[in-house]
Protein backbone atom coordinates (compact mmCIF):
# COMPACT_ATOMS: atom_id res chain seq x y z
CA UNK A 1 0.00 0.00 0.00
CA UNK A 2 1.37 3.37 -0.96
CA UNK A 3 1.84 6.17 1.52
CA UNK A 4 0.70 9.69 0.66
CA UNK A 5 3.03 12.67 0.85
CA UNK A 6 1.77 16.13 0.02
CA UNK A 7 4.21 18.43 -1.78
CA UNK A 8 3.20 22.08 -2.13
CA UNK A 9 5.23 24.39 -4.35
CA UNK A 10 6.73 21.75 -6.63
CA UNK A 11 5.87 21.33 -10.31
CA UNK A 12 4.12 18.15 -11.41
CA UNK A 13 7.18 17.08 -13.46
CA UNK A 14 9.49 17.58 -10.49
CA UNK A 15 7.20 15.52 -8.27
CA UNK A 16 6.98 12.71 -10.80
CA UNK A 17 10.77 12.64 -11.22
CA UNK A 18 11.39 12.83 -7.47
CA UNK A 19 9.17 9.90 -6.59
CA UNK A 20 9.46 7.71 -9.67
CA UNK A 21 9.25 4.05 -8.60
CA UNK A 22 8.58 5.19 -5.03
CA UNK A 23 6.09 3.67 -2.60
CA UNK A 24 4.86 7.22 -1.96
CA UNK A 25 1.91 8.44 -3.97
CA UNK A 26 1.90 12.06 -5.13
CA UNK A 27 -0.53 14.81 -4.35
CA UNK A 28 -0.09 18.52 -3.85
CA UNK A 29 -1.91 21.21 -1.93
CA UNK A 30 -1.92 24.99 -1.86
CA UNK A 31 -4.06 25.89 1.14
CA UNK A 32 -3.85 25.27 4.86
CA UNK A 33 -7.42 23.96 4.77
CA UNK A 34 -6.50 21.27 2.24
CA UNK A 35 -3.31 20.51 4.13
CA UNK A 36 -5.12 19.86 7.40
CA UNK A 37 -7.90 17.81 5.82
CA UNK A 38 -5.72 15.38 3.87
CA UNK A 39 -5.56 11.75 4.95
CA UNK A 40 -1.78 11.71 4.44
CA UNK A 41 0.25 11.24 7.62
CA UNK A 42 3.22 13.31 6.40
CA UNK A 43 3.43 16.60 4.54
CA UNK A 44 6.35 18.27 2.77
CA UNK A 45 6.31 22.06 2.91
CA UNK A 46 8.41 23.90 0.33
CA UNK A 47 6.62 27.25 0.20
CA UNK A 48 8.12 30.73 0.43
CA UNK A 49 10.19 31.18 3.58
CA UNK A 50 7.68 33.31 5.47
CA UNK A 51 4.98 30.62 5.13
CA UNK A 52 7.01 27.78 6.68
CA UNK A 53 6.04 28.41 10.29
CA UNK A 54 2.29 28.85 9.81
CA UNK A 55 1.88 25.86 7.49
CA UNK A 56 4.06 23.61 9.63
CA UNK A 57 2.22 24.59 12.80
CA UNK A 58 -1.19 23.85 11.32
CA UNK A 59 0.03 20.54 9.94
CA UNK A 60 1.37 19.48 13.34
CA UNK A 61 -1.77 20.59 15.14
CA UNK A 62 -3.76 18.38 12.77
CA UNK A 63 -1.64 15.31 13.44
CA UNK A 64 0.70 15.42 10.44
CA UNK A 65 4.42 14.70 10.43
CA UNK A 66 6.27 17.51 8.66
CA UNK A 67 9.24 17.73 6.30
CA UNK A 68 10.03 21.44 6.21
CA UNK A 69 12.25 23.19 3.67
CA UNK A 70 15.03 25.61 4.55
CA UNK A 71 15.07 27.90 6.36
CA UNK A 72 13.15 26.03 9.06
CA UNK A 73 11.55 29.26 10.29
CA UNK A 74 12.46 32.91 10.29
CA UNK A 75 13.07 33.01 14.04
CA UNK A 76 14.52 30.66 16.63
CA UNK A 77 11.56 30.89 19.01
CA UNK A 78 9.23 29.80 16.19
CA UNK A 79 11.40 26.74 15.56
CA UNK A 80 11.29 25.94 19.28
CA UNK A 81 7.51 26.19 19.24
CA UNK A 82 7.24 23.75 16.33
CA UNK A 83 9.54 21.34 18.11
CA UNK A 84 7.43 21.54 21.26
CA UNK A 85 4.18 20.92 19.37
CA UNK A 86 5.72 17.92 17.59
CA UNK A 87 6.98 16.43 20.86
CA UNK A 88 3.69 16.98 22.67
CA UNK A 89 1.79 15.26 19.86
CA UNK A 90 4.39 12.50 19.31
CA UNK A 91 5.01 13.64 15.75
CA UNK A 92 8.13 14.07 13.63
CA UNK A 93 9.31 17.33 12.08
CA UNK A 94 12.39 17.30 9.86
CA UNK A 95 14.38 19.96 8.05
CA UNK A 96 14.73 19.04 4.38
CA UNK A 97 18.52 19.41 4.21
CA UNK A 98 20.10 16.57 2.28
CA UNK A 99 23.76 17.54 2.61
CA UNK A 100 24.00 15.81 5.99
CA UNK A 101 22.73 12.53 4.57
CA UNK A 102 25.17 11.64 1.81
CA UNK A 103 28.29 9.51 1.62
CA UNK A 104 30.60 12.48 1.10
CA UNK A 105 29.57 14.08 4.37
CA UNK A 106 29.75 10.75 6.21
CA UNK A 107 33.34 10.28 5.04
CA UNK A 108 34.26 13.86 5.95
CA UNK A 109 32.88 13.49 9.45
CA UNK A 110 34.56 10.12 9.93
CA UNK A 111 37.97 11.41 8.84
CA UNK A 112 38.04 15.02 10.01
CA UNK A 113 40.26 14.16 13.00
CA UNK A 114 42.95 12.90 10.59
CA UNK A 115 43.53 16.49 9.51
CA UNK A 116 45.25 17.22 12.79
CA UNK A 117 44.97 20.63 14.43
CA UNK A 118 42.50 22.78 12.51
CA UNK A 119 43.30 26.43 11.92
CA UNK A 120 40.56 27.40 9.51
CA UNK A 121 37.67 25.91 7.55
CA UNK A 122 36.24 27.57 4.46
CA UNK A 123 32.89 26.85 2.83
CA UNK A 124 31.55 28.60 -0.27
CA UNK A 125 28.28 28.17 -2.10
CA UNK A 126 27.37 30.70 -4.78
CA UNK A 127 25.32 30.81 -7.94
CA UNK A 128 23.94 33.50 -10.20
CA UNK A 129 20.23 34.09 -10.00
CA UNK A 130 17.86 34.11 -12.93
CA UNK A 131 15.97 36.73 -10.88
CA UNK A 132 18.96 38.90 -9.98
CA UNK A 133 18.92 41.21 -13.02
CA UNK A 134 15.22 41.89 -12.44
CA UNK A 135 15.98 42.58 -8.77
CA UNK A 136 18.54 45.23 -9.74
CA UNK A 137 15.87 46.82 -11.94
CA UNK A 138 13.44 47.03 -9.02
CA UNK A 139 11.37 43.90 -9.66
CA UNK A 140 11.51 42.35 -6.18
CA UNK A 141 10.53 38.68 -5.94
CA UNK A 142 10.11 36.91 -2.60
CA UNK A 143 13.67 35.57 -2.77
CA UNK A 144 14.94 39.14 -2.44
CA UNK A 145 12.23 40.53 -0.17
CA UNK A 146 12.92 40.94 3.58
CA UNK A 147 9.19 40.64 4.29
CA UNK A 148 9.33 37.02 3.07
CA UNK A 149 12.63 36.23 4.84
CA UNK A 150 14.53 36.34 1.58
CA UNK A 151 18.25 36.91 1.18
CA UNK A 152 21.51 35.01 1.34
CA UNK A 153 21.65 34.03 5.00
CA UNK A 154 18.20 32.45 4.91
CA UNK A 155 18.92 30.67 1.64
CA UNK A 156 21.94 28.87 0.26
CA UNK A 157 24.23 29.67 3.17
CA UNK A 158 22.11 27.24 5.16
CA UNK A 159 24.09 24.47 3.44
CA UNK A 160 27.43 25.95 4.55
CA UNK A 161 26.21 26.29 8.12
CA UNK A 162 24.96 22.71 8.23
CA UNK A 163 28.27 21.41 6.96
CA UNK A 164 30.27 23.31 9.58
CA UNK A 165 28.00 22.59 12.53
CA UNK A 166 27.67 18.98 11.42
CA UNK A 167 31.45 18.57 11.33
CA UNK A 168 32.57 20.79 14.20
CA UNK A 169 29.56 21.23 16.48
CA UNK A 170 28.04 24.42 17.86
CA UNK A 171 30.37 27.44 17.61
CA UNK A 172 31.38 29.61 20.57
CA UNK A 173 30.55 32.81 18.70
CA UNK A 174 29.10 33.92 15.37
CA UNK A 175 29.65 37.09 13.32
CA UNK A 176 27.94 37.98 10.05
CA UNK A 177 29.25 40.46 7.48
CA UNK A 178 26.59 40.96 4.76
CA UNK A 179 26.66 42.81 1.48
CA UNK A 180 23.41 44.75 1.39
CA UNK A 181 21.37 45.26 -1.79
CA UNK A 182 19.21 48.25 -2.79
CA UNK A 183 16.22 47.18 -0.67
CA UNK A 184 18.19 46.18 2.42
CA UNK A 185 18.42 42.46 1.67
CA UNK A 186 21.72 40.60 1.95
CA UNK A 187 22.64 39.51 -1.56
CA UNK A 188 25.85 37.91 -0.33
CA UNK A 189 27.89 37.74 2.84
CA UNK A 190 30.44 36.10 5.06
CA UNK A 191 29.58 34.24 8.24
CA UNK A 192 32.38 33.52 10.69
CA UNK A 193 31.85 30.68 13.16
CA UNK A 194 34.33 30.85 16.02
CA UNK A 195 35.60 27.61 17.58
CA UNK A 196 38.40 26.79 20.01
CA UNK A 197 41.60 27.44 18.10
CA UNK A 198 40.07 28.05 14.66
CA UNK A 199 37.29 29.73 12.71
CA UNK A 200 34.97 28.40 10.03
CA UNK A 201 34.29 30.97 7.32
CA UNK A 202 31.12 30.58 5.26
CA UNK A 203 30.75 32.74 2.13
CA UNK A 204 27.97 32.83 -0.43
CA UNK A 205 25.98 34.83 -2.90
CA UNK A 206 22.24 34.26 -2.87
CA UNK A 207 21.44 35.16 -6.52
CA UNK A 208 19.13 32.18 -6.86
NORTAMO-V681578 format. One record per backbone hydrogen bond with DSSP energy under -0.5 kcal/mol. NH is the residue of the N-H (numbers start at 1). CO is the residue of the C=O. If there is no record, write none. Layout:
NH|CO / NH|CO
This chain:
3|23 / 5|25 / 6|42 / 7|27 / 8|44 / 10|7 / 15|11 / 16|12 / 17|13 / 18|14 / 19|15 / 20|17 / 22|19 / 25|3 / 25|23 / 27|5 / 35|31 / 36|32 / 37|33 / 38|34 / 38|35 / 42|4 / 43|65 / 44|6 / 45|67 / 46|44 / 50|148 / 51|48 / 52|49 / 55|51 / 56|52 / 57|53 / 58|54 / 59|55 / 60|56 / 61|57 / 62|58 / 63|60 / 64|59 / 65|41 / 66|92 / 67|43 / 68|66 / 68|94 / 69|45 / 78|75 / 79|75 / 80|76 / 81|77 / 82|78 / 83|79 / 84|80 / 85|81 / 86|82 / 87|83 / 88|84 / 89|85 / 90|87 / 91|86 / 94|66 / 96|68 / 97|95 / 98|96 / 101|98 / 102|99 / 106|102 / 107|103 / 108|104 / 109|105 / 110|106 / 111|107 / 112|108 / 114|111 / 115|112 / 116|113 / 121|199 / 123|201 / 125|203 / 127|205 / 132|129 / 135|131 / 136|132 / 137|133 / 138|135 / 139|134 / 140|138 / 141|139 / 144|141 / 145|142 / 146|144 / 148|145 / 149|146 / 150|145 / 151|143 / 152|186 / 155|151 / 155|152 / 157|152 / 158|155 / 159|156 / 160|156 / 161|157 / 162|158 / 163|159 / 164|160 / 165|161 / 166|162 / 167|163 / 168|164 / 169|165 / 172|194 / 173|194 / 175|192 / 177|190 / 178|176 / 179|188 / 180|178 / 181|185 / 184|181 / 187|179 / 187|185 / 188|179 / 189|204 / 190|177 / 191|202 / 192|175 / 193|191 / 193|200 / 194|173 / 194|192 / 195|193 / 195|198 / 197|195 / 198|195 / 199|119 / 200|193 / 201|121 / 201|199 / 202|191 / 202|200 / 203|123 / 203|201 / 204|189 / 205|125 / 206|187
